Amino acid sequence: MATPTRLPPGLVARGLPNKLVARELDISEKTVHIHRQHVMEKTGLSSAAELARLILQADPRGLD
């Protein structure tokens, strides 16, 4: 697979929109959307804010 199987937690925890995450990682916006969607499905979360909160609870340094 040419793209990462998971997104860097810091980018997600900052609440950056898919477009900016995609630009940072040099991948398509659709790829970012799909990766976030898969993570949210696996964790039972329903929003990007919940995902960011989960990351920060797991590692408060998630924004580094």
C-alpha positions in Angstrom: 0.0 0.0 0.0 1.5 3.4 -1.0 -0.3 5.4 1.6 -0.1 5.1 5.4 -2.5 2.7 7.0 -3.1 5.2 9.8 -3.0 9.0 10.1 -0.4 10.7 12.3 -2.3 11.3 15.6 -1.0 14.9 15.9 -2.6 16.0 12.7 -5.9 14.4 13.7 -5.8 15.6 17.3 -5.4 19.2 16.1 -8.7 18.9 14.3 -7.3 19.8 10.9 -9.6 19.4 8.0 -9.0 16.5 5.6 -7.7 18.9 3.0 -4.9 20.2 5.2 -4.0 16.7 6.4 -3.8 15.5 2.8 -1.6 18.4 1.8 0.7 17.7 4.8 1.0 14.0 3.9 1.0 14.5 0.2 -2.0 12.1 -0.3 -5.5 12.7 -1.6 -8.2 14.3 0.5 -10.4 11.2 -0.2 -7.7 9.0 1.3 -7.6 11.0 4.5 -11.4 10.8 4.6 -11.4 7.0 4.2 -8.7 6.5 6.8 -10.5 8.7 9.4 -13.8 6.9 8.6 -12.2 3.5 9.1 -10.7 4.5 12.5 -14.0 6.0 13.6 -15.9 2.9 12.6 -13.5 0.6 14.4 -13.7 2.7 17.6 -17.4 3.4 17.4 -17.0 7.1 17.3 -19.3 9.4 15.3 -17.4 12.6 14.9 -13.9 14.0 14.3 -14.1 15.8 17.6 -14.6 12.5 19.4 -11.6 11.1 17.6 -9.4 14.0 18.6 -10.6 13.7 22.2 -9.7 10.0 22.2 -6.2 10.7 20.8 -5.6 13.3 23.5 -6.9 11.1 26.3 -4.5 8.3 25.1 -1.6 10.6 24.8 -1.9 14.2 26.1 1.3 15.0 24.0 -0.7 14.1 20.9 -0.4 17.7 19.6 3.4 17.5 19.5 
